[in-house]
Amino acid sequence: MREHQHGAQQKAQRLKAEQVRRPDERRAPETARAYEPMDAADEVERSGRLAGNLPRFPIAQRLCHQLLQQRGGLVVDGMSLWWLDDIAAVVDDRTTDLEKANLTDLLESFVREIDKLARERNQPATTTVEARQALTAAADFVHRPVPAIPRQQARSQTGIPVRRPRRRTRGGRSTN
């Protein structure tokens, strides 16, 4: 009887591994279980990135077009050139939410690389006023912090703000 239970447990573990793994992957049940928390963390990170970048997509797309229009005035080389070419290849065909979120990441990578190149060479990243304006707008967009959602005051079920109890200090006085 004990052997049947053990076999059933192993079969259940293998079936669970089948559900967790990707179509082209072979993993043992132990490995599948080890990857579950990492996959869940990746999904949370991905959905958070989507939620943060998706509303920014229209602005990012417009800034990418401005940078591409001023491409001749940008001092690009190496990785910054690669990122700019990548932006040029994909800027107009973003259809899914993930692709739209990725465009914002591409723009951030380009701005980071062109700034790095300018610092390494100790020269400006642009040669024209229009290119400088486009790059400044992109850098402002990239470095602008995402606004924090303000905390709401705790309220009772009737909608009246909840009063917090007063804290007593050592001298017996209350603070708030």
C-alpha positions in Angstrom: 0.0 0.0 0.0 2.8 2.4 0.9 4.4 1.9 -2.5 1.2 2.9 -4.3 1.0 6.1 -2.3 4.6 6.9 -3.1 4.0 6.2 -6.8 0.9 8.4 -6.8 2.9 11.2 -5.2 5.6 11.0 -7.8 3.1 11.0 -10.6 1.4 14.1 -9.1 4.8 15.8 -8.9 5.6 14.9 -12.5 2.2 16.2 -13.6 2.8 19.5 -11.7 6.2 19.7 -13.5 4.4 19.3 -16.8 2.2 22.3 -16.0 5.1 24.5 -14.9 7.5 23.9 -17.6 7.7 25.6 -20.9 6.7 23.7 -24.1 10.3 23.0 -25.3 11.7 22.2 -21.8 12.3 19.0 -19.8 12.6 19.5 -16.1 12.5 17.1 -13.2 9.8 17.8 -10.6 12.3 19.1 -8.1 13.7 21.6 -10.6 10.2 22.7 -11.6 9.3 23.4 -8.0 12.5 25.3 -7.5 11.7 27.5 -10.4 8.1 28.3 -9.4 9.0 31.2 -7.0 11.4 32.7 -9.6 8.8 32.4 -12.3 6.2 34.1 -10.1 8.7 36.9 -9.2 9.5 37.4 -12.9 5.7 37.6 -13.6 5.2 40.2 -10.9 8.2 42.2 -12.2 7.0 42.0 -15.8 3.5 43.1 -14.9 4.9 46.0 -12.8 7.1 47.1 -15.7 4.1 46.9 -18.0 2.0 49.0 -15.7 4.7 51.6 -15.4 5.8 51.8 -19.0 2.5 51.4 -20.9 1.0 54.8 -20.0 4.4 56.4 -21.0 4.4 54.8 -24.5 2.9 57.6 -26.6 5.4 60.1 -25.2 8.3 57.6 -25.7 7.2 57.0 -29.3 7.1 60.7 -30.0 10.5 61.2 -28.5 12.0 58.3 -30.5 10.7 59.9 -33.7 12.2 63.3 -32.7 15.6 61.6 -32.0 15.5 59.7 -35.3 14.7 63.0 -37.2 17.7 64.6 -35.6 19.9 61.5 -36.1 22.5 63.5 -38.0 23.1 65.8 -35.1 23.6 63.1 -32.6 27.1 61.9 -31.8 26.6 58.1 -31.7 29.0 55.2 -31.8 29.2 51.6 -30.5 26.3 50.7 -28.3 24.5 54.0 -28.6 24.4 53.5 -32.4 23.1 50.0 -31.9 20.3 51.2 -29.6 19.4 53.9 -32.0 19.3 51.4 -34.9 17.1 49.2 -32.8 14.7 52.0 -32.1 14.5 52.9 -35.8 13.7 49.3 -36.6 10.8 48.9 -34.2 9.4 52.3 -33.3 6.4 52.1 -35.7 5.4 48.5 -35.3 4.6 48.3 -31.6 1.3 46.5 -31.2 1.2 44.5 -28.1 1.4 45.9 -24.6 4.8 44.2 -24.0 6.2 45.6 -27.2 5.0 49.1 -26.2 6.6 48.8 -22.8 9.8 47.6 -24.4 10.1 50.7 -26.5 10.3 52.8 -23.3 13.1 50.5 -22.2 14.9 51.0 -25.5 14.7 54.7 -25.2 16.1 54.6 -21.7 19.0 52.4 -22.9 19.8 54.7 -25.7 19.8 57.8 -23.5 22.0 56.0 -21.0 24.5 54.9 -23.6 24.8 58.3 -25.4 25.4 60.0 -22.1 28.1 57.5 -21.3 29.7 58.0 -24.7 29.7 61.8 -24.2 31.3 61.4 -20.8 34.0 59.0 -22.0 34.9 61.2 -24.9 34.5 64.4 -22.9 32.5 66.0 -25.7 28.9 67.0 -26.3 26.4 64.3 -27.4 24.9 66.5 -30.1 26.2 68.8 -32.8 23.0 70.8 -33.5 20.6 72.7 -31.4 17.6 70.6 -32.6 19.4 67.4 -31.7 20.3 68.8 -28.3 16.6 69.7 -27.7 15.4 66.2 -28.7 18.1 64.5 -26.5 17.3 66.8 -23.6 13.6 66.0 -23.9 14.4 62.3 -24.0 16.7 62.5 -21.0 14.1 64.5 -19.0 11.5 61.8 -19.9 13.9 59.0 -18.9 15.1 60.5 -15.6 11.7 61.9 -14.5 10.6 60.0 -11.5 7.3 58.2 -11.7 4.9 60.1 -9.5 4.0 58.4 -6.2 0.4 57.7 -5.5 -0.6 59.8 -2.5 -1.6 57.9 0.6 -5.2 58.2 1.6 -6.2 59.0 5.2 -7.8 56.1 7.0 -11.5 56.5 7.2 -14.2 54.7 9.1 -17.1 53.0 7.3 -19.1 56.2 7.5 -16.4 58.2 5.7 -15.2 60.2 8.7 -11.4 60.2 9.1 -10.3 57.9 11.8 -8.6 59.5 14.7 -5.3 58.0 15.8 -4.8 57.5 19.5 -2.4 60.0 21.1 1.0 58.8 22.0 2.4 59.6 25.5 5.9 60.8 25.9 8.1 60.3 28.9 7.1 63.6 30.4 3.4 62.6 30.3 2.5 64.9 27.5 0.8 63.7 24.4 2.0 64.2 20.9 0.4 64.0 17.5 
